[in-house]
């Protein structure tokens, strides 16, 4: 599956329940023990507005 972001829609608003569901599915279906971190659309929009990297110079050393 690799490291990265996965996007999906759900009606649930309980991120802790969604994280537990994803973690359990990864373990049961793919035998992967991992931590899932779920952000809501509002969380992501807020992060973009705040622009936490606006004062960070873009250099090869700080890229993933």
Backbone torsions as a table, in degrees:
resi	resn	phi	psi	omega
1	UNK	NA	-36.7	176.6
2	UNK	79.2	165.1	177.9
3	UNK	-79.0	143.3	177.2
4	UNK	151.8	-170.2	-176.2
5	UNK	-105.7	138.7	176.8
6	UNK	-123.3	136.4	-178.9
7	UNK	-115.4	138.7	176.2
8	UNK	-154.8	160.6	178.5
9	UNK	-102.7	145.9	175.3
10	UNK	-153.2	156.7	176.3
11	UNK	-87.9	-17.6	-178.3
12	UNK	-71.3	144.1	176.9
13	UNK	-111.9	2.4	-178.6
14	UNK	-91.6	94.4	-175.4
15	UNK	-63.2	-34.1	-179.7
16	UNK	-64.6	-37.0	176.9
17	UNK	-67.3	-41.2	179.0
18	UNK	-64.6	-41.4	177.9
19	UNK	-60.4	-44.8	179.6
20	UNK	-63.3	-40.3	179.8
21	UNK	-63.7	-45.2	-179.9
22	UNK	-65.3	-45.1	179.6
23	UNK	-60.5	-42.8	179.7
24	UNK	-65.0	-42.6	179.6
25	UNK	-64.4	-41.6	177.4
26	UNK	-59.7	-42.4	-179.6
27	UNK	-68.2	-47.4	-175.2
28	UNK	-72.9	-39.0	-174.4
29	UNK	-89.7	-35.1	-172.9
30	UNK	-122.0	1.4	-177.4
31	UNK	54.8	41.7	178.4
32	UNK	-112.7	121.7	174.5
33	UNK	-93.3	114.0	-174.8
34	UNK	-150.5	167.0	176.1
35	UNK	-105.7	128.7	176.2
36	UNK	-100.2	136.4	175.8
37	UNK	-122.9	118.8	-176.2
38	UNK	-106.9	129.2	174.1
39	UNK	-115.2	139.9	176.7
40	UNK	-79.7	166.1	176.4
41	UNK	-58.2	-42.1	178.9
42	UNK	-62.7	-40.5	177.6
43	UNK	-59.5	-45.9	-178.0
44	UNK	-67.1	-40.8	178.2
45	UNK	-63.4	-39.8	178.5
46	UNK	-63.4	-43.2	179.5
47	UNK	-61.2	-43.3	179.3
48	UNK	-64.1	-43.2	178.3
49	UNK	-60.8	-40.7	-178.3
50	UNK	-71.3	-25.4	178.0
51	UNK	46.2	68.6	-173.3
52	UNK	-65.1	-13.6	-178.1
53	UNK	-107.6	16.3	-175.4
54	UNK	-62.1	-26.8	-179.0
55	UNK	-105.8	16.2	-179.3
56	UNK	-104.4	125.6	177.9
57	UNK	-69.7	135.3	179.7
58	UNK	-81.7	105.2	179.0
59	UNK	-129.5	160.1	178.6
60	UNK	-58.9	-30.5	-177.2
61	UNK	-68.8	-26.6	-178.4
62	UNK	-104.4	16.2	175.6
63	UNK	-96.1	151.7	178.3
64	UNK	-86.3	NA	NA
